[in-house]
Structure formats: structure tokens, C-alpha cells
């Protein structure tokens, strides 16, 4: 049986996306609370995401969002990560509020939720890099995923990580 590189690359990307989600899930979580959501998109679902990214680009007039949509269109898969902004109950004041209850009332983003998302995404992209899959963390894809209601819970912050195996990373020299 002859296995063509393109078929091998797609299978590798699917496996890497799974490993990335496992790495994100097992990343340290503050106070033992897991508010992370993650999933991968390809095909029509990915196309719907890039269409929404282009809508956001048109509304905000931010060219980099349309450029990011072009990047996501050019790859077979994207992994999305989001966090809910649940109170962690430590009343640290880092958000500028006197308590977690006051922060939740005002909608302030909890430092621990943001930090946990960063740790999870860092863990995930290190897996992709270790497995020689080009990737880029994109806030723009997370915004579009939130607007499309792709996350199951009430996600406050989200990012997307498109994945590519090609002779040159599509995420460099992007203009």
C-alpha cells in the first residue's frame, strides 16, 4: 500500500489535535477548577468559522482578522480553546474588585481563568511544535467561535490554533 504525504499529514494533524487537547486538559488548573473547553474543527465547520472571522474583520475594519481567516482557510484543522469566567473563590483582588462575588457581578475577567487558559494553550502548542506541526495562537478565531456559539458553556475568553504540515509555515511572512 502506498501512503501519500497529504494523507499522512492529515492523519498526523488529527492525532496532534487530540494530543493538544489532552495536554490542555492536563495542564495545571488554579484551585483545582477546570473551566476549560476545547475542540477541533475541520471541513464545513471550519469554513463557517472563517466566514464569521471575515464578518468580524469587515465590522471592525481590522485587516489582520481577514488575514487570519485566510490562514485558517488554508489549513486542514483548527483547535479552539476557551475558558469560563467562574469565580475561583480566592478573593485575591487581582481583577481590581474587592471579592470574587463583586468581580462576577461586574463581569471582570478573573486572573486565574485567564492564567489557566494561557497554561492550557501553552501546553497544547508545545505538543504541536514537538510533533513538528506548524501552529499559531489566534485571538481572532476565538472571537468568531464565541460569536457562533460553538462553545457549550458561557466562555469568556477563547483562542484558536490552526494546524499545518507543509513545506513552509503559512503563519510567517503574513504581511
C-alpha positions as CSV (number, residue, x, y, z in Angstrom):
1,X,0.0,0.0,0.0
2,X,1.3,3.4,-0.9
3,X,0.6,6.2,1.5
4,X,0.7,9.7,0.0
5,X,2.2,12.5,2.1
6,X,-1.0,14.6,2.1
7,X,-3.0,11.6,3.6
8,X,-0.2,11.1,6.2
9,X,-0.2,14.8,7.0
10,X,-3.9,14.9,7.6
11,X,-3.8,11.8,9.9
12,X,-0.9,13.3,11.8
13,X,-2.8,16.6,12.3
14,X,-5.8,14.8,13.6
15,X,-3.6,12.9,16.1
16,X,-1.8,16.0,17.1
17,X,-5.0,17.9,17.7
18,X,-6.1,15.1,20.0
19,X,-2.8,15.2,21.8
20,X,-3.1,19.0,22.1
21,X,-6.5,18.7,23.7
22,X,-5.1,16.1,26.2
23,X,-2.2,18.4,27.0
24,X,-4.6,21.3,27.6
25,X,-6.8,19.2,29.8
26,X,-4.0,18.0,32.0
27,X,-2.3,21.5,32.3
28,X,-2.4,22.8,35.9
29,X,-5.6,24.5,36.9
30,X,-5.9,27.0,39.8
31,X,-7.7,25.9,42.8
32,X,-8.4,22.5,41.1
33,X,-11.1,24.1,39.0
34,X,-11.4,23.1,35.3
35,X,-13.2,25.8,33.3
36,X,-11.6,24.8,30.0
37,X,-13.4,23.9,26.8
38,X,-11.6,22.6,23.7
39,X,-12.5,21.0,20.4
40,X,-11.2,20.8,16.9
41,X,-12.9,21.9,13.6
42,X,-12.3,20.9,10.0
43,X,-14.4,20.9,6.8
44,X,-17.7,22.9,6.8
45,X,-17.5,23.8,10.5
46,X,-14.0,25.4,9.9
47,X,-15.4,27.2,6.8
48,X,-18.3,28.6,8.9
49,X,-15.7,29.9,11.4
50,X,-13.6,31.7,8.8
51,X,-16.8,33.2,7.3
52,X,-17.5,34.6,10.8
53,X,-13.9,35.8,11.1
54,X,-14.4,37.8,7.8
55,X,-17.6,39.3,9.1
56,X,-15.8,40.4,12.2
57,X,-13.0,41.9,10.1
58,X,-15.5,43.8,8.0
59,X,-17.2,45.3,11.1
60,X,-14.0,46.1,13.0
61,X,-12.0,47.1,9.9
62,X,-9.1,45.1,11.3
63,X,-7.2,43.6,8.3
64,X,-5.3,41.1,10.5
65,X,-8.6,39.3,11.2
66,X,-9.2,38.7,7.5
67,X,-5.6,37.6,7.1
68,X,-6.1,35.2,9.9
69,X,-9.2,33.8,8.2
70,X,-7.2,33.3,5.0
71,X,-4.6,31.3,7.1
72,X,-7.3,29.2,8.7
73,X,-8.9,28.5,5.3
74,X,-5.5,27.2,4.1
75,X,-5.1,24.6,6.8
76,X,-7.0,21.3,7.4
77,X,-7.8,21.8,11.1
78,X,-8.1,24.3,13.9
79,X,-8.2,23.6,17.6
80,X,-10.2,26.0,19.8
81,X,-9.8,26.7,23.5
82,X,-12.0,28.7,25.8
83,X,-12.5,29.4,29.5
84,X,-15.5,30.2,31.5
85,X,-15.1,33.0,34.0
86,X,-16.3,31.2,37.1
87,X,-15.3,32.6,40.5
88,X,-12.3,30.8,41.9
89,X,-13.2,31.9,45.4
90,X,-9.8,33.2,46.4
91,X,-10.7,36.9,46.6
92,X,-7.2,37.9,45.6
93,X,-8.2,41.4,44.2
94,X,-6.0,41.0,41.1
95,X,-9.0,41.9,38.9
96,X,-9.4,45.2,40.8
97,X,-12.5,44.1,42.7
98,X,-12.8,43.5,46.4
99,X,-14.1,40.0,46.1
100,X,-14.9,37.2,43.6
101,X,-18.6,38.0,44.1
102,X,-18.0,41.6,43.1
103,X,-15.9,40.6,40.2
104,X,-18.6,38.2,38.9
105,X,-21.3,40.9,39.3
106,X,-19.2,43.4,37.2
107,X,-18.1,40.9,34.6
108,X,-14.4,41.4,35.4
109,X,-12.2,38.7,34.0
110,X,-10.7,36.5,36.7
111,X,-6.9,36.4,36.6
112,X,-7.0,32.7,37.4
113,X,-9.3,31.9,34.5
114,X,-7.1,33.8,32.1
115,X,-4.0,32.2,33.5
116,X,-5.4,28.7,33.3
117,X,-6.3,29.3,29.6
118,X,-2.8,30.5,28.9
119,X,-1.2,27.5,30.6
120,X,-3.5,25.1,28.7
121,X,-2.8,26.8,25.3
122,X,0.9,26.9,26.0
123,X,0.9,23.2,26.8
124,X,-1.1,22.4,23.7
125,X,1.1,24.4,21.3
126,X,4.2,22.9,22.7
127,X,2.8,19.5,21.8
128,X,2.1,20.6,18.3
129,X,5.6,22.1,18.0
130,X,7.2,19.0,19.4
131,X,5.4,16.9,16.8
132,X,6.5,19.2,14.0
133,X,3.1,20.8,13.3
134,X,3.1,24.5,12.5
135,X,0.7,26.5,14.5
136,X,-0.2,30.0,15.6
137,X,-2.4,31.2,18.5
138,X,-5.2,33.4,17.1
139,X,-7.4,35.5,19.2
140,X,-9.5,36.3,16.1
141,X,-10.6,32.7,15.7
142,X,-11.6,32.6,19.4
143,X,-13.8,35.7,18.9
144,X,-15.5,34.2,15.9
145,X,-16.1,30.8,17.7
146,X,-17.7,32.7,20.6
147,X,-19.9,34.7,18.3
148,X,-21.0,31.5,16.6
149,X,-21.9,29.9,19.9
150,X,-19.6,27.0,19.3
151,X,-18.6,26.6,22.9
152,X,-21.0,24.6,25.1
153,X,-20.7,26.9,28.2
154,X,-20.5,30.6,28.7
155,X,-17.0,31.1,27.6
156,X,-15.5,34.5,28.3
157,X,-12.1,34.2,26.6
158,X,-11.1,32.0,23.7
159,X,-8.4,31.4,21.1
160,X,-7.9,29.2,18.1
161,X,-4.8,27.3,17.0
162,X,-4.7,26.4,13.3
163,X,-2.5,23.4,12.4
164,X,-0.4,22.9,9.3
165,X,2.1,20.4,7.9
166,X,3.6,21.9,4.7
167,X,7.0,22.8,3.2
168,X,6.7,26.3,4.7
169,X,4.7,27.5,7.6
170,X,1.7,29.6,6.4
171,X,1.9,31.6,9.6
172,X,5.1,33.5,8.7
173,X,5.5,36.3,6.2
174,X,1.8,37.1,6.6
175,X,2.1,40.8,5.9
